[in-house]
Amino acid sequence: MKKISIALFCVLVLFGCTKAPTKWSDPRKAAAVARPQFNASIVPDYTSWNGTKMVEYRGFTTLVLTIENKTDADIEIDWNRTQFIHNGATNGGFYYQGIVVGNRDAPRRNERIIGNRTFMRNLSPNAMAFWFCLDPRACWWEPNFLPFGENGILLTLIVDGEKVQEKMNLTVADAWYVMPGVGVGSSTRR
């Protein structure tokens, strides 16, 4: 009994004195396009809509879309034709705050960006959402991490009555969380 108590004490001391992984202060690289009527960009982010609130996760779960309308006229985002891109192929649309995650594939109305204003929204790919259950009474939607490799958006806008599509892609690498004292190249996804 005494040996078990000593072993348990050693395990508690060993694990109780280690540091938890800390978030890497990453220089997130944006993908961007510039047109005379608008500027648009995406950047990966940790914060995502889980169906009831915005939550911070341990890896990239969203693409933050920013669109600057440089004209006096309104620009519309066509959410039904805006698509998630992974490794060069489209893979469904996006959901965001205010969307019922279980109905994320339902058609949506276009959204207006008022003239000379900037629009920003965290977008989670529809294909990355999954139903998570601790037990049959405790279930909810969760966003999965963006997959490694090329991720992006096929953005569909209506500018001056014309449909405009722009592709923006960026690379998500294995640089999610880094153990203290360990270099970025040897980071592990947690």
N, C-alpha and C positions, 0 to 999 in steps of 0.2 A: 504494500500500500504506500509505503514511504517513497519507493522508487517511482511509482506512478505520479505521486504528488510533485516530486522533484522534476520529472520529465514534463509534466503539464506546466509547471512554473517556468521552465526553460523555454518552452514553446511560446507561452504568453509574452515573456520578456523579448524573445527574438522577433516575433511578429508585431508586438506592440511598439517597438522602437524603430521600425522602418517607416520611411516616408511613403505616402501615397503618391501615385503618379500625378504629375502636374501637367497642365495644358501647355503645349508648345506655343510660344508666341510667334506664330507663323506669319510670314509676309505673304498674305493671300494674294494671288495674282488674278486680276480681273481679265475677262474677255470683253471686248468692246467693239462697237461699230459707230461710225459717225456719218450722218447724212445732213444735207442742208436743213431738213425739217426737224430732225431729232438726233439725240445721242442716246445710245442704249449700252448697258453693261450688265454682266453677271459676275458674281463672286461667291464662292462656297461659304456656308455658315453652319454654326452648331445649333441654331435656334429653329424650332419647327412647331407647327400646329398639330396637336394630337387629337383634335376633335372637341376639346373643351378648353384648352389653354395653350399658350406658347410655353414651350419647355426647352431647356438647354440640354443637349446630349453630348456624348463624349467623342463624337466624330461628326464629319460633315453630313448633314441630313437635308440641307436645302441649298438652293441657288437664290441669292438675293438679286432680283431684277430691278434695275433702276433705268427709267426712261425720262429724259429731259425733252419736253416739247419746246422747240425753239421758234414756233410760229404763233400767230394770234389765233389760229383756228384750232378746234379740238382734233385730237387723234384718238382713234379707238383701238383697243386691244381685242382681237378676236380669239377668245380663250378656247373655242372649239377647234381651231386650226393651229394653235400654238402647241408645240410638241416637245417632249423630253428627248434628247439625243444621247445615246451611249454607244461609244466606239463606232460612230458613223451611221447608226441606224436609229430611226425614230422608235420610241417605245411609250406611247400614250401621252396624255396631257399632264397637268399639274393640279394639285389642290393647295389651298392656302387658308388663312384665318377667315372664318365665316362660312366655309364650305363644310357640309356634313360629310365626314370622311367616307361613310358607308355609301353615299351617293356621289362620290367624286367623279364618276364617269358620265354623269347626267349632263345634257347640254346646258350651256350658260349663255346669258346675254353678254354682248360686248361691253367693255368698260371704257369710259371716256377719260382722257387726260386733257384737262382744260388747257387752253393756250398759255404758253409761257410759264408752265408749272412743271414740277418734277414729281414723278410717280415712283414709289419704291414698295416692293413686296417680297416676302420670303415665300418661295415656291418649293413644294415637295413633290417629287414625281409620283404620279398615281401608281405606277408599277412597284414602287418601293414601300407602300403601306401594307401592314399586316396586322391581323387580329391576334392580340396577345392575351393569354389567360393565366392567372395565378391559380385559380380554381374556377369551377363553373359559375360562381357568383361574382367573380372579380375579373372582368374582361374589358379591354379597350383597344382602340386603334393606336398603333405606334408607327413612326416612320423608320425605315431601315436606313443604314448608312448609304451614301452615294457610293456606287461601285468604283473600284480602282480603274484607272484608265481615263479615256476621254469622256467627259460629260458636258452637256450643253443644252441649248434651247434653239428650236426653230421658232422664232418669234414672228407672229403674224399681226400686222397692224393695218389699219385703214387710214391712209393719209390722203387728204383731198379727194375722197371718194374712190381711191385706187388701193387695191390690196398690195401690201409690201411685205415680203418675207426676208428675214435676216437670220443667218446662222451664227451663233456664238458658241465656241467650245473652249474648255479648259481641261487641264489634266489634274485628276485627284491621285496623289501618290500616297505611299504608306508613311504619312507624317501626321498622325492623329494625336497620339499622346506619347510623351517621351518620359522615360524614367529619369529622375535627377542624376546628373553626372554621365548620362549616356548620350552619345551623339545622335543627330537627326537620322543619319543613315541606318541606324540599327533600331529605330522605333518600332513599337508593336501596336497593333490595333486592339483596343480593349472595349 
